[in-house]
C-alpha cells in the first residue's frame, strides 16, 4: 500500500519528462504549465496539457494511460500477478484516489536566471494515513471468511475494498503552500525535476 504514493509520483515524473520537449519559448507560461500537468495527472483533464505538447487530447490520454499501465505492472507485478481484470480494477481505484487531489496554482515569479518559481496551494488528503489500517482490517475479514489473501482474485478484492474504505473516509487538512521550481534544460525546454514532483505529491498525499 505504501508503494501507491511512490507509484503516483513516478507516473507524474514520467509525464513531466514527456512534456519537456514542447515547453520552450521566451515567454513561457510556467503557471499554466504546472496547472496543466496537475490537471492531466490528477483530474484527467487533458486539453491544456495537450496544447503544451502540441498533440491531440486523445494522444495525450493514450500516452498517459500507457505510462500508468507500465507503472502498475512494475509495482504490482513484483508482488503478484493480478491478471488483466485485477489490474483494471486497481487502476480504476487509483484514478479515484488521484481525483481527491485538491490544489490551486496561485502565482509565478520569474527568476533572474530565466527559471520560474510557481506557488501551489494544496489541501492534504489523509487517504494514505488510513490505507494501511484499512488494508489490515479488510485482509482479516477475508481470512475470517476462509479466503486466501495470496490468491490473485482475493488480493485484488483487498486492494479495491481497502482503497474504497479510505476514499469513503477521506478528509483534508489545512491548506498549505508549496513552491516548485520550473527550470530550463540545456536545450531550452522548461520542466519540473523529479524532486519538485515529489514535493507536490508529499504535500497532496502525506503519509
C-alpha positions as CSV (number, residue, x, y, z in Angstrom):
1,X,0.0,0.0,0.0
2,X,2.8,2.4,0.7
3,X,4.1,1.9,-2.8
4,X,1.0,3.6,-4.2
5,X,2.3,7.0,-3.3
6,X,5.6,6.3,-4.9
7,X,3.8,5.0,-8.0
8,X,1.8,8.2,-8.3
9,X,4.9,10.4,-8.0
10,X,6.8,8.2,-10.5
11,X,3.9,8.3,-13.0
12,X,3.8,12.1,-12.7
13,X,7.5,12.4,-13.2
14,X,7.4,10.3,-16.4
15,X,4.6,12.5,-17.7
16,X,6.6,15.7,-16.9
17,X,9.6,14.3,-18.8
18,X,7.4,13.6,-21.8
19,X,6.3,17.2,-21.8
20,X,9.7,18.9,-21.7
21,X,10.3,18.9,-25.5
22,X,7.2,21.1,-26.1
23,X,7.8,23.5,-23.2
24,X,10.0,26.1,-24.9
25,X,9.6,29.8,-25.6
26,X,10.8,33.2,-24.4
27,X,7.5,34.0,-22.6
28,X,6.9,30.5,-21.2
29,X,3.7,30.2,-19.1
30,X,5.1,28.3,-16.2
31,X,1.9,28.7,-14.1
32,X,-0.2,27.3,-16.8
33,X,2.2,24.5,-17.5
34,X,2.2,23.4,-13.9
35,X,-1.6,23.5,-13.7
36,X,-2.0,21.6,-17.0
37,X,0.3,18.8,-15.7
38,X,-1.5,18.5,-12.4
39,X,-4.9,18.6,-14.1
40,X,-4.0,15.9,-16.5
41,X,-2.4,13.6,-14.0
42,X,-4.8,14.0,-11.1
43,X,-8.1,15.1,-12.6
44,X,-8.0,13.5,-16.1
45,X,-8.3,16.9,-17.8
46,X,-6.0,16.8,-20.9
47,X,-7.0,19.8,-23.0
48,X,-4.4,22.3,-21.8
49,X,-1.7,19.7,-21.3
50,X,-2.1,18.5,-24.9
51,X,-1.7,22.1,-26.1
52,X,1.7,22.3,-24.4
53,X,2.8,19.1,-26.2
54,X,1.1,20.2,-29.4
55,X,-0.7,16.9,-29.7
56,X,-4.4,15.9,-29.5
57,X,-6.2,15.2,-26.3
58,X,-6.7,11.6,-27.4
59,X,-2.9,11.2,-27.9
60,X,-2.2,12.8,-24.5
61,X,-4.6,10.5,-22.7
62,X,-3.3,7.4,-24.6
63,X,0.3,8.3,-23.7
64,X,-0.5,8.8,-20.0
65,X,-2.6,5.6,-19.9
66,X,0.3,3.7,-21.3
67,X,2.6,5.1,-18.7
68,X,0.1,4.3,-15.9
69,X,-0.2,0.7,-17.1
70,X,3.6,0.3,-17.1
71,X,3.9,1.7,-13.6
72,X,1.2,-0.7,-12.4
73,X,3.0,-3.7,-13.9
74,X,6.2,-2.6,-12.2
75,X,4.6,-2.0,-8.8
76,X,2.1,-4.8,-8.5
77,X,3.7,-7.3,-10.9
78,X,6.6,-7.6,-8.5
79,X,4.2,-8.8,-5.8
80,X,1.5,-10.8,-7.5
81,X,0.0,-11.4,-11.0
82,X,-3.4,-9.7,-10.7
83,X,-4.3,-10.5,-14.3
84,X,-5.9,-8.1,-16.7
85,X,-9.2,-7.8,-14.8
86,X,-7.5,-7.3,-11.4
87,X,-5.1,-4.6,-12.9
88,X,-8.0,-2.8,-14.5
89,X,-9.9,-2.7,-11.1
90,X,-6.8,-1.5,-9.3
91,X,-6.2,1.2,-12.0
92,X,-9.8,2.4,-11.6
93,X,-9.3,2.8,-7.9
94,X,-6.0,4.7,-8.4
95,X,-7.9,7.1,-10.7
96,X,-10.4,7.7,-7.9
97,X,-7.5,8.4,-5.4
98,X,-5.9,10.9,-7.8
99,X,-9.2,12.8,-8.2
100,X,-9.0,13.5,-4.4
101,X,-6.1,15.9,-5.1
102,X,-7.1,19.5,-4.1
103,X,-4.8,22.2,-5.3
104,X,-4.7,25.7,-6.8
105,X,-1.8,27.2,-8.7
106,X,-1.6,30.6,-7.2
107,X,1.2,32.6,-8.7
108,X,4.6,32.5,-10.5
109,X,7.8,34.5,-10.2
110,X,10.4,34.6,-12.9
111,X,14.0,34.4,-11.6
112,X,17.0,36.4,-12.9
113,X,18.4,33.2,-14.4
114,X,15.2,32.7,-16.5
115,X,13.8,29.9,-14.4
116,X,10.4,30.2,-12.6
117,X,9.1,29.6,-9.1
118,X,5.5,28.5,-9.0
119,X,3.4,28.6,-5.8
120,X,0.8,25.9,-5.4
121,X,-1.8,25.8,-2.6
122,X,-2.8,22.3,-1.6
123,X,-5.2,20.7,0.8
124,X,-3.6,17.5,2.1
125,X,-5.7,14.3,1.8
126,X,-5.4,11.8,4.6
127,X,-6.0,8.7,2.4
128,X,-2.5,7.3,2.9
129,X,-2.7,7.7,6.6
130,X,-5.7,5.4,6.8
131,X,-4.9,3.0,3.9
132,X,-2.6,0.6,5.8
133,X,-5.1,0.2,8.7
134,X,-8.0,-0.4,6.2
135,X,-5.9,-2.9,4.3
136,X,-5.2,-4.8,7.5
137,X,-8.9,-4.9,8.5
138,X,-10.0,-6.0,5.1
139,X,-7.4,-8.7,4.9
140,X,-8.5,-10.0,8.3
141,X,-12.1,-10.1,7.1
142,X,-11.1,-12.2,4.1
143,X,-9.1,-14.6,6.2
144,X,-12.1,-15.0,8.6
145,X,-14.2,-15.8,5.6
146,X,-11.8,-18.7,4.8
147,X,-10.2,-16.9,1.8
148,X,-6.5,-16.8,1.0
149,X,-5.1,-13.3,0.6
150,X,-2.3,-14.5,-1.7
151,X,-4.9,-15.7,-4.3
152,X,-4.8,-13.1,-7.1
153,X,-8.6,-12.5,-7.1
154,X,-8.7,-12.1,-3.3
155,X,-5.7,-9.9,-3.3
156,X,-7.4,-7.7,-5.9
157,X,-10.5,-7.5,-3.7
158,X,-8.4,-6.5,-0.8
159,X,-6.8,-3.7,-2.8
160,X,-10.1,-2.4,-4.1
161,X,-12.0,-2.6,-0.9
162,X,-9.3,-1.1,1.3
163,X,-8.8,1.8,-1.1
164,X,-12.5,2.4,-1.3
165,X,-12.7,2.5,2.5
166,X,-10.0,5.1,2.7
167,X,-11.7,7.1,-0.1
168,X,-15.1,7.0,1.8
169,X,-13.4,8.3,5.0
170,X,-11.1,10.8,3.3
171,X,-10.7,14.2,5.0
172,X,-8.5,17.2,4.2
173,X,-6.0,19.1,6.4
174,X,-5.4,22.8,6.5
175,X,-4.3,24.4,3.2
176,X,-0.6,24.8,2.8
177,X,1.6,26.3,0.0
178,X,4.3,24.5,-1.9
179,X,6.8,26.3,-4.1
180,X,8.2,24.3,-7.1
181,X,10.9,25.3,-9.5
182,X,10.3,25.2,-13.2
183,X,13.8,25.1,-14.7
184,X,15.2,25.2,-18.2
185,X,17.5,22.4,-19.5
186,X,20.4,22.7,-21.9
187,X,18.0,22.5,-24.9
188,X,15.9,25.5,-23.6
189,X,13.0,23.3,-22.6
190,X,11.2,24.0,-19.3
191,X,10.1,21.3,-16.8
192,X,10.0,20.1,-13.3
193,X,12.7,18.0,-11.7
194,X,11.6,14.8,-10.1
195,X,12.4,16.2,-6.6
196,X,9.8,19.0,-7.4
197,X,7.3,16.4,-8.4
198,X,7.8,14.5,-5.2
199,X,7.4,17.7,-3.2
200,X,3.9,18.2,-4.7
201,X,3.0,14.5,-4.1
202,X,4.1,14.7,-0.5
203,X,2.0,17.8,0.1
204,X,-1.1,16.4,-1.6
205,X,-1.0,13.0,-0.1
206,X,1.1,12.9,3.1
207,X,1.8,9.6,4.9
